[in-house]
């Protein structure tokens, strides 16, 4: 819902600013052709200005040094098999994004109805024109007198007039409608009707549509006034037809307020916008366009781990061996009391090293942990094609979902140095503590005998508060998470 409201507000503001630029610089000064082109582009440009901004520059990142944490904290308990409770509530759960879908569908439905009405009027005009196509063209125009016509109007190259008009009134009206046909105002009418009805939810575009229709009338009136007619008689004719209606699919003789048409008919400033005026308009237009479409990126923070509190990998392996030997010695001593045991070989001692700290080496020289039993994924809500967030009071879990394509797949989750979640609004960084299972952390590891089964590998982070709305995830390259931004409600498991 927030995304749609933000887009709508930006769309309305952009179109209003573009129309304000027209009122302040172009109106009554630029040529009719320039104004018509600008008003036709207002819906398209304002829609383009409403899309997400383009990032043109990003400041250098800030390096923050932090002390390493104990990765063993909170990792002794296995994550429950993903949330069996989700199965019970999935049927009744309604995601907030569904409301956005309903709103979009409602907008599309109203647009369809409005376009259907416009299409009906257009087809009616086309049918009326087909009935008189047999009449010859005179100077590129076809003039038709019909008793069913109350208000004069033109449709493409055909001018429809009511019967019983005086010779002078018919001459004035023909001059006016011929101007509409020569300048192809009907093309502007079709385009602006299409755009306005598609984007009907923006009220500014209806003002823009009416302004374009008025400019058509000003241009036709201006040519009639320059042709040497009696201005007072022509204005009286305007008053006579001002209360009569015409179709939205054609150019009517009384398409705008008569009083304003009287004023614009005598204006002599149309087309007088000089180079300075065009330059000012271009600068203001570019500034307006840039203010809506470009932005400066947020400064990122790089977390550098220093002074690790935990022993290094070599020390961990040595400590694990020592503890294993002590345990084995105690077990052997207990068994010797009942019966003698064979001597221990060097290979037997090597087999007793815990799997969590017994790395193997691949052909490329990378350390790999042995295969272990990975929890199967049972969640029905998997967003963004393979990962989601699960929050508890003790920790935050980034659950990475995968389906091995063979019985021996190699994966890599992340490491303490580069795997983190960033709270975009508050600038807080949550560095990864480890993984579940624990032997799938900071190394390449094998997943064996799991072909075709969907597994869930979890990276553990510190607990995150409920007010976190937008996050960035770094350092999970196997799932292509290298700084992508998400809304928490979109990626969080419910």
N, C-alpha and C positions, 0 to 999 in steps of 0.2 A: 504493500500500500504506500509506503514511504517513497519508493522509487517512482511510482506513477504520479504522486503528488508533486515530487520534485521536477519531473519531466514536464508536467502540465504547467506549473508555475513558471518554469524557464521558457516554455513555448509561448505562453501569453506575454511574458515580459519582453521577449525578443521581438515578437510581432508588433507590440505596442511601441517599442523604441524605434523600429523601422518606420512605422507610420508617423511617429513624431518627427523623425528626420525628414520625411516627405513634407509634412506640414510646415516645418521650419525653414527648409531650403528650396525644395523643388516646386511646391504648389504655387501656381500663378506666375512662375518665372521660367521654368524649363519648357521645352517644346512638348506638344501633345504626344508625339511618338515616344519621347524619353519617359514621360510620366506613365504612359500606358505600359511600357516595358517594365518599369520599376514596380508598379502596382501588381503586375502579373507575377513578378518574382518574389514578392513579399511572403506569400505562403511557403514557397519552397525554401527560401533562405532562412526564414525563422525556424522552420523544421530542422534544417541542418544545424542551426545554432543551438538546438536543444539536445543534441546528442552528447555523449560524454566528451569532456575536454581532451585535447591533445597535449601531451606533456612535452614541452620544448626544451626544458633544462632541469637538471636535478643537482642540488648542492652536493659537495663532497661528503662522504659519510663520516660520522663521528665514531671514534674508537673508544669503547668503554672497557676497562679492565675489571674483571670480576674474579673472585676466588672460586675454585671448583667446589662442588658439593659432593656429599657422600651418595654415590649412585645406588648403594644397597638399600637406602631408606625407602620403604614403601614398595619394594619389589619382591618381598618374600611370599606374598600371596598372589596366586594366579587370578587373572581377571575372570569373572564368571562367563560362562559360554554365551556370550553376547546377547545377554539381555533377553532372556526368555519372556520377560514381562512385555517386551515390545510386541510379541505375537498377539497378546491378549488385547492390546489397545490399538493396534494398527487399523482395524476395521472402522473404529470410531474417530480416529485422528483426522483432523482437517488442517492441512498446511496453510499458513498465511498466504502463500503464493497463489492459492486457488482464488482468492478474492481478486487478485490482479487479473487472472484469466477471465473471471466473470465480468470485470469492468471492460476489458478489451473486447470481449464478445458483445457486450451491450453497445459499445461505441460502433463496432462494425455493423451491428444490426440497424441502428439508426441511420448510419451512413448509407446502407443499402436501401432503406426506405426513401431517403431523400434523393438518391440517385435514380431510383425507380420513378419518382414523380417527375424529375427533370427529363428522364428518357421518354416518359409518356408525352410531355409537352413537345419534345423534339420530334417524336414520331408523328404527332398531330400536325405540326408545321410541315414536315416532309410530305405527308399525305395531301395536305392542302396545296402544296406547290406542284405535286405531280398532276393534280387535276387541271392545272393551267399551263403546263409545260408546252402545250401545242401553240400557245401564243408566241408571236415573233419577238425577238429582242430588238429594241430601239436604242442605239448608242450604248449597248451593253446592259440595258435594263429591261425588265419586263414589268409592265404596269397593269394591275388587275383591279377592277372595281367590283366589289361584292356587297350585297345588301346585308350580309351577316357580319360585316366588319364595322365596328363602331369607332375604333381608334386606328389611325394610320400606323403601319409598321412595315419593316422590311425584313426579309429572310433570304440570305444569300443575295442573288441577283434579281429577286422578285420583290416588288413594292405593292403592298395591298392598301387600297384606299376605299373609304366608304362611298356610297352613291349619294348624289344630290349635293355635291360640293360646288362652290362658286369657282370661277376660273382663276381668280387671284389666289384664293386659299389653296387650290390644288397646285398652283405653280410654286407657292412657298413650301408646301409640304414635300413636293417632289424634289426641290433643291435640298431640303433637309435630309430626306431619306437616301437620295443619291450620294450624299456625303458619307453616310454610314456605309453604304455598299463599296464606294471607292476605297475607303480606308480599312475595309475588312474588319469592321467592329464586331461582326458576328463571330469571328474566330476568338477574339478576346472574351466574348460572352460565354462561349462554350468552355474555354479553358478555366475561367474564373469560377464558373458554376461547378465544374468538376472538382476543382481544388477545395472550394469552400464547403461543398457538401461532404467531401471525404473527411475534412478537418472541421466539421461543424461545431465541435465542442470548444473551439477558440472563438469567443465573441468578437475579438479584434478583426478577424478575417472577414466577418460580415460587414463591418465598417469599411474595410478595404474594398470589398466587392461593390458596395454602394458608391464608393468614391470613384471607382473605375467606370461604372455605368454613367455617373455624372460627367466624367471627363469626356466620354463619348458624345454626350449631348452638347457640352461646351464646344467641342471641336466642330460638330455639325452646325450649331448656331453661329459660330464664328465665320464659317464659310458663307452661310446665308447672308449674314450682315455685310460681308465684304463684296457680295455680288450686286449690290446697289438696290436692294429692296427697301420698301418703306418700313423702318424699324418699328414704328408705333403700330402699324397694321400687323406686322409679324408677331409682336408681343401680345396683341389682342387675340390673335389666333392661338397662341400658347395658353392663354387663360381659358379659352373656350374648351380645349381638350385636356386640361390639367387633371380633371377629376375622373377621366376615363382610364380604364385599365388596359394592359397589354400582357402578352405572354412573356415568361422569363427566358424563353429560348430565342427571342428575337429582339431587335432594337425598336422600341416604341417611340412615338412622337412626343410623349410627355413622361420621360423617364426620370426626372429629378425635380427638385423644388423650383417652381417658376420664378420666385423672387431672386434666388441665387443665379438662375440662368439669365435674368435681366441684367444683373450686375456683371457677370462674366462676359456677356455679349459685348459690353463696351470697354472691357479691360484691354489695354494695349501692351501689357507686360509679358504675355505668353511668348516664350522663345527668346527672351532677352537675357537669360542667365549666361554671363560671360565666362571667360577662362578662370577668373578668380573664384567665381561661384562654383564652377565645376570642380576646381581644386579643393575648395573647402568641403564640398560634399564628399569627394573621394576620401579625404583624410578622416572626416567624421565617420564615414561608412566603414573604413578599415579599422578604426579604433573600436567601433561598436562590435564589429565582427570578431576582432581579436579578444575583446573582453569576455565574450561568450564562449569562444571555442578553444583557447589555449590557456595553459596554466604552468606554473613552476612546480616541479615535483617536490615531495616532502623529503627532508633530510633523513637518511637512514642511519642507523646505529649498528656498528659492528662490535660484537661482544668478543673480547679476547680473554681466554681463560689463563690465569696465572696462579702460581703457587698451589698446585693441586694438593688437596688435603689427603687424597688417597695415595697409596703406594703405586708405583708404575707397574706395567704389565709383567715385566720380568720378576719383580718382587712378589707380585700376586701369585705367579706360577710357583715360585720357590716356596712361599708360605703354604700353598695348597698341597705341594708334594710333602712338605714336612708334616702337615696335619694328617695326610693320608697314611704316611709311614707310621705315625704314632698310633692311629686307629688300628692299622693292621697288626702292629706289634701287640696291642692289647688283646685283639681277637685271637692271635696265635697263642698267646700265653694262656688264655682261658681254655682253648681247645687242647693244649698240651697236657692239661690235667687229666684228660680222659683217654686220649690216644695220641700216639706220635704222628707228626705231620711231615710231609716231604719238604726238603729245603726249597726255599723261594728263589726263583731265578730272576734275572734282571728284566726279562720280558714280562713276568708276572707283576713286578712292581710298577712297570710302566702302565699296565692296564688298569691299575687302581687309581690313577689320577682322575679327579672329577672331570666330567665332560665339559662343564662350564669353562674350565681353564686349561683345557687340553687342545690347543690349536693344531690344525693341520695346515699344510702348505700346498697351494695349487701349482700347476705348471708355470704360471706367471709369477709365482713368488708371493702371492697374497695369502694372508692368514684366513682360514675358514674354520668355522666351528662345525662340530659334527651334527648330523641330523638329529632331530628330536621330535617329540609329538607336539604339533602345533594345534591350537584350538580352531575348530571349524567355525566359520562365520554363519550365524543364524539370523542376523538382523535383516529385516525386510526393507529398511530405509538406508540405501547406499547412494549417496549423492556424489557428483563430480567423478564418476567412473572409477571408484576404487578406494575411497577413504572418507572418513567422517570423524566427528569429534564426539567424545562421551565425557561428561563432567561428573565428578563426585566431590564429596566434601574433602577427601584426602588428596586427590590428584586429578589431572586432566589427561585423558587418553586420546591420542591420535591413532585411530584404528585403520591400518592399511590392509586392504583386502586384495587378495591375489588368487588366481586359479592356475596352478602349475600345468603346463602343457606336456610334461613328461614326468617320469618317476624320479628324476634327479635334476632339480632346478636350483640355480644359485641366485640369491638375493642380497641386497644391502639396504639396511634401514637408515642409519645415520651415525652420528658421533657427538660427543659432548662439545666439540669445538665449533661446529657449524650448524647444528640442528636446534631451531628455536621457533617459538610462536611470538609474534609481535602484536600487541594491542595498539591499533593504529591511532585511535582517538587520544589515548593517555600516554603513549610512548613507552609502555612497559614491555620488557622483554622477558619471556619465560624460557629458560634454557632447559633442554632435555635432560632428564635424570638417567634414563636407561630404557630398556625395552622388556616386553613380556612376549615370549620367553626371554630370559636373561642372556642366553647364549646366542641370541640373534642381534647383538649390539656391537657397534664399532668394528665390524669385520664382515667379510663376505661369508655367507653360511649356506649350507645345503638344505633343501627340502626334498626328502626322499619318500617314495611310495605314496605320493599324494596327488597323482595325476587326475585331473578332472574334478577335484574337490576344492571348494572355496575355503581358504584359510584366512584367519584374522590375526595380523601381527600388530602389536600395540606399542607405540612410543609413549613413554610416561613423562609428563610435564608437571610442574607445580600446579596447585589448584588455582583456577581463574574465577574472579568474581562474576556475578550475574549481569553487571552493567556493561560487560564487554560486548560490543556490537560488530566491529569490523576487525579482522585479523589478517596478518600475513604469515605464511608458513615458509620456512627456509630449511635447506639442508636435507631434503628427502628426495634425492635425485632419481632413485629407481621409480618413484611415483611422480616424477617431474614437478616437484614442489620446490621452486627456487625463488620464492618471493611473491607468489600469486596472492592476491587479496580476495577475501571472501567475507560475506555477511555471516555472522555466527549462527543466526537462525536458519540459514540455508544449509549449512554443513554440519550442524549439530544433530545428533541422534535424539529423537524424542521418545 
